[in-house]
Amino acid sequence: MSNRINGKFYSTLKRRSSFSAQLQADTNDREYDIEFTGSAPKKMQFKLLDIDSDEGVLFKIHFKENRASTVKAEGVVVPENDWDDENNKPFELARNNCGENRQEGVSNILEVFIKKDCIIEISPRNAIKTKIRLEWTLEEFYASGGAQSFAERVALALGIDASRIKTVNVYQGSVIVDFFIEAILGDPEPVEALN
């Protein structure tokens, strides 16, 4: 028996899973954790409806795997928050603009701020995730320029722009730095470029 339908194999048909969720809007709590019982979807879309306030909501999305994500608000890419050398993690979200986001590497949490009627799209981005151990103390690391200086040095060694290096975690153990090397936005062959 053949699995052909109108000359095409059944496996070529695509489907899109869609799941809705409801939040209790009459609470003062404006932070919600999202955890998946299985693999996280590659692409996600969020929109708040029928909320009385313009304050917005913070989603903390827990991924089982460490992945680099692109966040778009109304179709425009929103860059993740810069690295805060003083607190040793990305800057906290100001919660002013829809799509503000930050990613914490070790805990695999992506925080995204969303406001009423704003559409947020989250998808994986093409990046190489890597980790390096430096024989320094944290004090020496930050005294030498911290995450910004580290990104500039790695970029210089690789011959790429420093904007493509995203630090997601710095912690002690000598000094261990988790970071992504991103493909150039709009590159028609991002995997080949990263290779």
BADOVEX-805827 format. One record per residue (C-alpha): residue in three letters; residue number from 0; x, y, z. Coordinates in steps of 0.02 Angstrom, whole numbers, plus 50000, padded with zeros to 5 digits. Layout:
// residues N
SEMAR   aa    i     xx     yy     zz
SEMAR  Ala  NUM      X      Y      Z
...
// end
This chain:
// residues 195
SEMAR   aa    i     xx     yy     zz
SEMAR  Met    0  50000  50000  50000
SEMAR  Ser    1  50067  50171  49953
SEMAR  Asn    2  50068  50327  50061
SEMAR  Arg    3  50041  50439  49909
SEMAR  Ile    4  49907  50572  49903
SEMAR  Asn    5  49886  50659  49735
SEMAR  Gly    6  50062  50607  49685
SEMAR  Lys    7  50145  50673  49843
SEMAR  Phe    8  50209  50571  49988
SEMAR  Tyr    9  50111  50596  50150
SEMAR  Ser   10  50272  50643  50240
SEMAR  Thr   11  50282  50804  50139
SEMAR  Leu   12  50124  50872  50220
SEMAR  Lys   13  50157  50995  50360
SEMAR  Arg   14  50055  51038  50513
SEMAR  Arg   15  50069  51175  50641
SEMAR  Ser   16  50031  51137  50822
SEMAR  Ser   17  49947  51276  50917
SEMAR  Phe   18  49917  51284  51104
SEMAR  Ser   19  49828  51422  51198
SEMAR  Ala   20  49854  51470  51379
SEMAR  Gln   21  49758  51580  51499
SEMAR  Leu   22  49830  51691  51635
SEMAR  Gln   23  49735  51752  51785
SEMAR  Ala   24  49741  51939  51755
SEMAR  Asp   25  49664  51999  51918
SEMAR  Thr   26  49822  51968  52020
SEMAR  Asn   27  49966  52086  52055
SEMAR  Asp   28  50088  51953  51998
SEMAR  Arg   29  50160  52006  51831
SEMAR  Glu   30  50289  51866  51814
SEMAR  Tyr   31  50253  51693  51744
SEMAR  Asp   32  50362  51539  51723
SEMAR  Ile   33  50339  51433  51566
SEMAR  Glu   34  50405  51256  51574
SEMAR  Phe   35  50387  51119  51445
SEMAR  Thr   36  50358  50936  51489
SEMAR  Gly   37  50440  50885  51325
SEMAR  Ser   38  50547  50972  51196
SEMAR  Ala   39  50516  51157  51176
SEMAR  Pro   40  50440  51211  51011
SEMAR  Lys   41  50561  51287  50887
SEMAR  Lys   42  50449  51437  50856
SEMAR  Met   43  50333  51518  50982
SEMAR  Gln   44  50214  51665  50974
SEMAR  Phe   45  50139  51761  51120
SEMAR  Lys   46  50005  51896  51131
SEMAR  Leu   47  49915  51967  51282
SEMAR  Leu   48  49730  52002  51260
SEMAR  Asp   49  49600  52078  51376
SEMAR  Ile   50  49721  52141  51506
SEMAR  Asp   51  49661  52298  51597
SEMAR  Ser   52  49834  52368  51627
SEMAR  Asp   53  49972  52431  51514
SEMAR  Glu   54  50101  52369  51640
SEMAR  Gly   55  50139  52211  51542
SEMAR  Val   56  50197  52038  51595
SEMAR  Leu   57  50366  51953  51613
SEMAR  Phe   58  50381  51775  51547
SEMAR  Lys   59  50524  51664  51606
SEMAR  Ile   60  50540  51524  51481
SEMAR  His   61  50637  51374  51548
SEMAR  Phe   62  50724  51273  51413
SEMAR  Lys   63  50791  51098  51445
SEMAR  Glu   64  50934  51132  51325
SEMAR  Asn   65  51043  51285  51308
SEMAR  Arg   66  50991  51375  51150
SEMAR  Ala   67  51014  51546  51075
SEMAR  Ser   68  50847  51629  51037
SEMAR  Thr   69  50791  51774  50927
SEMAR  Val   70  50651  51880  50999
SEMAR  Lys   71  50543  51987  50884
SEMAR  Ala   72  50412  52114  50938
SEMAR  Glu   73  50289  52159  50800
SEMAR  Gly   74  50408  52077  50675
SEMAR  Val   75  50563  52178  50726
SEMAR  Val   76  50712  52090  50808
SEMAR  Val   77  50740  52152  50986
SEMAR  Pro   78  50922  52131  51041
SEMAR  Glu   79  50950  52049  51208
SEMAR  Asn   80  51010  52153  51355
SEMAR  Asp   81  51195  52191  51369
SEMAR  Trp   82  51308  52106  51495
SEMAR  Asp   83  51317  52181  51670
SEMAR  Asp   84  51498  52158  51728
SEMAR  Glu   85  51456  52215  51904
SEMAR  Asn   86  51321  52083  51933
SEMAR  Asn   87  51399  51949  51821
SEMAR  Lys   88  51245  51921  51712
SEMAR  Pro   89  51141  52013  51581
SEMAR  Phe   90  51062  52175  51640
SEMAR  Glu   91  50889  52158  51720
SEMAR  Leu   92  50743  52201  51608
SEMAR  Ala   93  50682  52381  51626
SEMAR  Arg   94  50507  52322  51577
SEMAR  Asn   95  50474  52475  51469
SEMAR  Asn   96  50468  52406  51293
SEMAR  Cys   97  50382  52254  51223
SEMAR  Gly   98  50508  52120  51177
SEMAR  Glu   99  50644  52166  51302
SEMAR  Asn  100  50738  52005  51337
SEMAR  Arg  101  50888  51925  51419
SEMAR  Gln  102  50955  51749  51420
SEMAR  Glu  103  51041  51665  51567
SEMAR  Gly  104  51158  51529  51507
SEMAR  Val  105  51180  51409  51653
SEMAR  Ser  106  50996  51406  51703
SEMAR  Asn  107  50937  51405  51520
SEMAR  Ile  108  50805  51537  51554
SEMAR  Leu  109  50748  51665  51427
SEMAR  Glu  110  50658  51814  51504
SEMAR  Val  111  50543  51914  51390
SEMAR  Phe  112  50434  52065  51431
SEMAR  Ile  113  50269  52082  51337
SEMAR  Lys  114  50138  52219  51337
SEMAR  Lys  115  49955  52217  51289
SEMAR  Asp  116  49917  52184  51105
SEMAR  Cys  117  50102  52164  51060
SEMAR  Ile  118  50146  52006  50964
SEMAR  Ile  119  50307  51920  51021
SEMAR  Glu  120  50390  51787  50914
SEMAR  Ile  121  50530  51678  50984
SEMAR  Ser  122  50633  51562  50875
SEMAR  Pro  123  50804  51479  50885
SEMAR  Arg  124  50943  51573  50800
SEMAR  Asn  125  51094  51504  50710
SEMAR  Ala  126  51238  51513  50831
SEMAR  Ile  127  51382  51411  50898
SEMAR  Lys  128  51372  51389  51086
SEMAR  Thr  129  51539  51368  51170
SEMAR  Lys  130  51626  51379  51338
SEMAR  Ile  131  51804  51426  51383
SEMAR  Arg  132  51902  51411  51545
SEMAR  Leu  133  52028  51549  51580
SEMAR  Glu  134  52164  51535  51710
SEMAR  Trp  135  52114  51697  51794
SEMAR  Thr  136  52014  51750  51943
SEMAR  Leu  137  51849  51840  51916
SEMAR  Glu  138  51931  51999  51982
SEMAR  Glu  139  52068  51986  51849
SEMAR  Phe  140  51939  51951  51713
SEMAR  Tyr  141  51838  52107  51755
SEMAR  Ala  142  51992  52214  51785
SEMAR  Ser  143  52048  52174  51607
SEMAR  Gly  144  51885  52239  51530
SEMAR  Gly  145  51761  52100  51572
SEMAR  Ala  146  51638  52028  51446
SEMAR  Gln  147  51656  52170  51320
SEMAR  Ser  148  51845  52154  51311
SEMAR  Phe  149  51828  51963  51303
SEMAR  Ala  150  51708  51975  51154
SEMAR  Glu  151  51826  52095  51064
SEMAR  Arg  152  51975  51978  51089
SEMAR  Val  153  51880  51823  51029
SEMAR  Ala  154  51814  51919  50879
SEMAR  Leu  155  51989  51980  50835
SEMAR  Ala  156  52058  51802  50846
SEMAR  Leu  157  51917  51736  50734
SEMAR  Gly  158  51919  51883  50614
SEMAR  Ile  159  51735  51925  50643
SEMAR  Asp  160  51638  52074  50711
SEMAR  Ala  161  51628  52082  50902
SEMAR  Ser  162  51439  52110  50891
SEMAR  Arg  163  51422  51926  50844
SEMAR  Ile  164  51492  51869  51014
SEMAR  Lys  165  51357  51860  51151
SEMAR  Thr  166  51412  51821  51329
SEMAR  Val  167  51277  51725  51422
SEMAR  Asn  168  51368  51678  51582
SEMAR  Val  169  51531  51707  51676
SEMAR  Tyr  170  51569  51609  51832
SEMAR  Gln  171  51709  51550  51944
SEMAR  Gly  172  51810  51391  51920
SEMAR  Ser  173  51963  51487  51868
SEMAR  Val  174  51851  51591  51753
SEMAR  Ile  175  51725  51502  51642
SEMAR  Val  176  51638  51600  51504
SEMAR  Asp  177  51487  51533  51409
SEMAR  Phe  178  51457  51625  51246
SEMAR  Phe  179  51375  51614  51075
SEMAR  Ile  180  51450  51654  50907
SEMAR  Glu  181  51307  51708  50796
SEMAR  Ala  182  51284  51699  50609
SEMAR  Ile  183  51264  51865  50521
SEMAR  Leu  184  51081  51916  50520
SEMAR  Gly  185  51007  51883  50348
SEMAR  Asp  186  51149  51769  50291
SEMAR  Pro  187  51073  51653  50158
SEMAR  Glu  188  51183  51507  50216
SEMAR  Pro  189  51207  51533  50405
SEMAR  Val  190  51259  51354  50445
SEMAR  Glu  191  51396  51355  50314
SEMAR  Ala  192  51456  51525  50376
SEMAR  Leu  193  51466  51462  50555
SEMAR  Asn  194  51559  51306  50501
// end
